[in-house]
Amino acid sequence: MNGAAARAWLAAAEAEALRGGGDAAPAPVGHVAVIGAGTMGSGLAMALANGGLRVTLVDSAPAGLERGLSAIRRAYEGQAARGRITSEEAAERSGRIAGTRDLAAAAETDAVIEAVFEDLALKREIFAALDRTMRPGALLATNTSGLDIDAIAAATARPGDVVGMHFFSPAHVMRLVEVVRGRATSPAAIATTFALARRLNKVPVLVGNAPGFVGNRMMRRRGEQAERLLLEGTAPERVDGVLRRFGFPMGPFAMLDMAGLDVGLRARRERGATAAVDDALNALGRLGQKTGAGYYRYVPGDRTPHPDPAVTEVAREAAARLGIPPREAEDEEILDRLLLPMVNEGARILEEGMAARPGDIDVVWAHGYGFPPDRGGPMYHADAIGLPEVARRLAGHAARTGDPTLRPAPLLERLAAEGASFTGAPR
């Protein structure tokens, strides 16, 4: 594959994505409230302060608010100590952030970004309160990673002002923002959101309101296949190694350990899903790095993942319960089963209009999920393989596993039959 051509495709796709804000005039934003002072909320406060904005960080729990403000101070002090910013810049940026327990303080701001944990009822409660608090025309954004924007907006009397801003952690470092358009989101709200994201040096991509939006929706397909590989007897370190050699900074299981397995468990419960191995590890209290064991084990004070035979045993027991026989998967099959289901879901996303262009999907994956830029993104990668071959491989995996989600999506089948492509990538 030509890495230069792949990077050129991504650059052009990013430029196109940045035009997704439309032609409406954005409202001026100089002061933003962030609701929730956890890891994401603290990172958002830093991202906004780094962009020169005033920030009011709101958290009703005194201990949570203090932890968030302390984390921000330590982060800025650490950046200054490493020479990334001056001590004066650290003090200036930290000084732009004020903390409060009172949601009413958001009334004086131009925009709010809600960043509490993924609980639809809680978010609706917060947005109903914000509706009573915020001035008319203020932007009401939620940082949800996959909940229904329309359900959140329905808790307000101004759904046109409600939009999704799905940042990626750490929010002051990662550049992607999925801008999620609800049914009622106004063009002005979209334009204001894009302008705000660009002021923070982020890459905004407009996406539709469907579970998981674009990135996490495709990630779920990868996660399902990663779990299935474990059930068939492939060790986590082998799955992760295949993706690292492809160019990802880390594999799916190391990433889950870093994020915390309980986070994924909450998301699955929200949509009524299960995952035999992951659920069993949660039940054992193996939540990842924070507990010293997840898919890997960890030495105190060291985030290096170490293979753990106990996980293989958990997977073997789960496979026996489910009647899944062991089999040996070659590296090429492992890679296909991790990446091609993402491509297939990408085709469904395009057909549903949840992403406007294949390039938008590739930008999401390059900037939010570590897809190697020399590979161009999942849709570009599929074109480089050739869509007839992608469809053939998916059909083969679907037939062998009995998994209907692996059957080629209608758009993929149609393009393959026509000899067409998603992106025009040369083979």
C-alpha positions, 0 to 999 in steps of 0.5 A, spaced: 500 500 500 502 507 498 502 510 504 503 517 501 497 516 497 493 514 503 495 520 507 493 524 501 486 521 501 486 522 509 488 530 508 483 531 503 477 527 507 479 531 513 478 538 509 471 536 506 469 534 513 471 541 516 466 543 511 460 540 515 458 545 519 454 548 513 453 555 511 449 558 517 452 563 522 455 561 528 454 564 535 460 567 538 462 563 544 467 565 549 465 562 556 463 555 556 460 550 562 462 543 563 458 539 567 461 533 571 469 534 573 471 527 572 476 525 567 472 527 561 470 533 564 477 535 567 480 534 560 474 538 556 475 544 561 483 544 559 481 543 552 477 549 552 482 553 557 487 551 552 483 555 546 483 561 550 475 560 553 473 561 560 470 555 563 466 554 569 466 546 571 460 544 575 460 538 579 455 537 585 459 532 589 464 537 593 470 531 593 469 530 585 469 537 584 476 538 588 479 532 584 477 535 578 480 541 579 486 538 582 487 534 576 487 540 572 492 543 576 497 537 576 496 536 569 498 544 567 504 543 572 506 537 569 506 540 562 510 546 565 515 541 568 516 538 561 517 544 558 511 543 553 508 550 556 511 556 560 509 556 568 506 563 566 502 559 561 500 554 566 498 559 571 494 563 565 490 557 563 489 554 570 486 561 571 481 560 566 477 555 569 473 556 575 469 550 579 462 550 582 457 546 585 451 550 583 448 548 576 445 555 576 452 558 574 451 555 567 446 561 566 452 566 564 455 562 559 454 561 552 455 554 551 455 548 556 458 541 555 455 535 559 460 530 561 457 526 566 457 518 565 453 514 560 446 514 564 440 516 559 436 518 565 441 522 569 443 526 562 435 528 561 435 530 568 441 535 567 438 537 560 431 539 563 435 543 568 439 546 563 433 548 559 431 552 565 437 555 567 441 557 560 439 563 556 435 563 550 440 561 544 445 558 548 448 551 545 447 545 549 452 539 548 452 532 550 459 528 550 455 522 550 459 516 546 453 513 544 446 515 547 440 517 543 441 525 542 433 526 541 431 523 547 436 527 551 433 533 547 426 531 548 427 533 555 428 540 553 423 545 550 429 547 545 431 541 541 434 545 536 439 548 541 441 540 543 447 537 539 452 531 541 459 533 541 463 526 542 470 528 544 475 522 545 479 521 552 484 525 554 479 530 551 485 536 551 489 531 547 485 527 542 483 531 536 477 528 534 470 530 535 464 527 533 458 532 532 452 528 532 446 531 529 439 530 532 432 530 528 431 537 531 438 540 531 438 547 528 443 549 522 446 554 527 447 550 532 451 545 528 455 551 525 456 554 532 459 547 534 464 546 528 466 553 530 467 551 537 471 545 535 475 548 530 477 553 536 480 548 540 484 545 534 479 539 534 477 535 527 469 535 527 466 530 523 458 531 522 455 524 524 448 522 525 444 520 531 444 512 531 447 508 537 454 508 537 454 514 532 460 512 527 466 510 531 463 506 537 458 503 532 464 500 528 468 499 534 462 494 537 463 490 531 470 489 532 469 488 539 464 482 538 469 479 533 475 480 538 471 476 543 469 470 539 476 469 537 478 469 545 472 464 545 475 460 539 482 459 543 486 465 541 490 469 546 489 476 547 496 478 546 496 474 539 490 478 537 493 485 540 499 483 536 496 482 530 493 489 530 499 493 533 503 490 527 498 493 522 500 499 525 495 501 531 498 503 537 495 498 541 490 492 540 483 491 543 484 488 549 490 492 552 485 498 550 479 495 554 484 494 560 486 501 560 479 504 559 476 499 564 472 493 563 466 496 567 465 502 562 464 497 557 459 493 561 455 499 563 454 500 556 452 493 554 447 493 559 444 500 557 443 496 550 441 489 553 447 486 550 452 481 553 459 478 552 461 472 555 468 473 557 468 480 558 462 479 563 466 473 566 472 478 568 468 483 570 464 478 575 471 476 577 473 484 579 478 484 573 477 491 571 483 492 567 489 497 569 486 500 575 485 493 579 491 490 577 488 485 572 483 485 566 485 481 560 492 482 562 495 482 569 499 488 571 505 490 576 503 495 581 506 502 578 507 499 571 502 499 566 505 494 561 501 488 560 503 481 562 499 475 559 495 471 564 493 464 563 487 465 567 484 469 562 485 463 557 481 459 562 476 464 563 475 464 555 475 456 555 470 455 560 465 460 557 466 457 550 464 450 553 458 453 556 456 456 549 458 450 545 464 453 541 469 448 539 476 451 539 480 452 532 486 455 530 486 462 527 492 464 522 494 472 523 491 474 516 484 471 519 485 475 525 486 481 522 480 480 517 475 478 522 477 485 526 477 490 520 472 487 515 466 487 520 468 494 521 468 496 513 461 492 513 458 496 518 461 502 515 457 501 509 451 500 513 452 507 516 453 510 509 447 507 506 443 509 512 446 516 511 449 516 518 455 519 515 455 523 509 462 520 506 466 514 506 472 519 508 468 522 514 468 515 517 476 514 515 477 521 519 473 518 525 478 512 525 484 516 524 483 521 529 479 518 534 481 510 534 488 510 532 487 507 525 494 508 522 494 514 517 499 510 512 493 505 511 488 511 510 482 508 514 478 502 514 474 504 508 480 506 504 483 499 506 477 496 504 478 499 497 486 497 497 484 490 498 478 490 493 471 490 494 469 483 491 475 480 495 472 484 502 465 481 500 468 474 499 472 474 505 466 476 509 461 471 506 466 466 508 466 468 515 459 469 516 458 462 513 463 458 518 461 462 524 453 463 523 454 470 525 449 474 520 452 481 522 458 478 517 454 477 511 456 483 506 452 489 507 447 491 501 452 497 499 458 493 499 455 487 495 452 492 490 459 496 489 463 489 489 458 487 483 459 494 479 467 493 480 466 500 484 469 502 490 468 507 496 474 512 496 477 510 489 483 508 492 488 504 487 489 497 488 
